[in-house]
Amino acid sequence: MMKVETEVNVKNIRSFYTSLKNELEKESEVILDLTDTVRIDSSAAQVIISAMSRAAVLNKKISITGASPEMKALLSLAGL
């Protein structure tokens, strides 16, 4: 399980990307824990979408847990 920071935006997207990439390389399923996450921007959504596409190619899975109703709505708008 990968605990996601309170905010993921252009300031910390590189570390989020690297962490997600590393998790995907070593695990068959990556669970993104958004319990403490209150905001993501479009760059974070793009990283998650890209990682999900990559996971499908590798026959792996990325799932999301702990998202607030507001975060679920935002993720839905982003196509997740």
Contacts in CASP RR format, 6 or more apart in sequence:
PFRMAT RR
TARGET T0000
AUTHOR 0000-0000-0000
METHOD contacts of the structure
MODEL  1
MMKVETEVNVKNIRSFYTSLKNELEKESEVILDLTDTVRIDSSAAQVIIS
AMSRAAVLNKKISITGASPEMKALLSLAGL
1 31 0 8 1.000
1 33 0 8 1.000
1 65 0 8 1.000
2 19 0 8 1.000
2 20 0 8 1.000
2 23 0 8 1.000
2 30 0 8 1.000
2 31 0 8 1.000
2 32 0 8 1.000
2 33 0 8 1.000
3 33 0 8 1.000
3 35 0 8 1.000
3 36 0 8 1.000
4 16 0 8 1.000
4 32 0 8 1.000
4 33 0 8 1.000
4 34 0 8 1.000
4 36 0 8 1.000
4 37 0 8 1.000
4 40 0 8 1.000
5 12 0 8 1.000
5 16 0 8 1.000
5 36 0 8 1.000
5 37 0 8 1.000
6 36 0 8 1.000
6 37 0 8 1.000
6 38 0 8 1.000
6 39 0 8 1.000
7 37 0 8 1.000
7 38 0 8 1.000
7 39 0 8 1.000
7 40 0 8 1.000
8 16 0 8 1.000
8 37 0 8 1.000
8 39 0 8 1.000
8 40 0 8 1.000
8 41 0 8 1.000
8 43 0 8 1.000
8 44 0 8 1.000
9 39 0 8 1.000
9 40 0 8 1.000
9 41 0 8 1.000
9 43 0 8 1.000
9 44 0 8 1.000
10 41 0 8 1.000
10 43 0 8 1.000
13 43 0 8 1.000
13 44 0 8 1.000
13 47 0 8 1.000
16 44 0 8 1.000
16 47 0 8 1.000
17 47 0 8 1.000
20 30 0 8 1.000
20 32 0 8 1.000
20 47 0 8 1.000
20 48 0 8 1.000
20 51 0 8 1.000
21 51 0 8 1.000
23 30 0 8 1.000
24 30 0 8 1.000
24 51 0 8 1.000
24 54 0 8 1.000
24 55 0 8 1.000
24 58 0 8 1.000
24 60 0 8 1.000
24 62 0 8 1.000
27 60 0 8 1.000
28 60 0 8 1.000
28 61 0 8 1.000
29 60 0 8 1.000
29 61 0 8 1.000
29 62 0 8 1.000
29 63 0 8 1.000
30 51 0 8 1.000
30 55 0 8 1.000
30 60 0 8 1.000
30 61 0 8 1.000
30 62 0 8 1.000
30 63 0 8 1.000
31 62 0 8 1.000
31 63 0 8 1.000
31 64 0 8 1.000
31 65 0 8 1.000
32 48 0 8 1.000
32 62 0 8 1.000
32 63 0 8 1.000
32 64 0 8 1.000
32 65 0 8 1.000
33 65 0 8 1.000
33 66 0 8 1.000
34 64 0 8 1.000
34 65 0 8 1.000
34 66 0 8 1.000
34 67 0 8 1.000
34 68 0 8 1.000
34 71 0 8 1.000
35 65 0 8 1.000
35 66 0 8 1.000
37 67 0 8 1.000
37 71 0 8 1.000
38 68 0 8 1.000
38 71 0 8 1.000
40 71 0 8 1.000
40 74 0 8 1.000
42 78 0 8 1.000
45 74 0 8 1.000
45 75 0 8 1.000
45 78 0 8 1.000
45 79 0 8 1.000
45 80 0 8 1.000
48 62 0 8 1.000
48 64 0 8 1.000
48 78 0 8 1.000
48 80 0 8 1.000
49 78 0 8 1.000
49 79 0 8 1.000
49 80 0 8 1.000
51 62 0 8 1.000
52 62 0 8 1.000
52 80 0 8 1.000
55 61 0 8 1.000
55 62 0 8 1.000
64 75 0 8 1.000
64 80 0 8 1.000
67 75 0 8 1.000
END
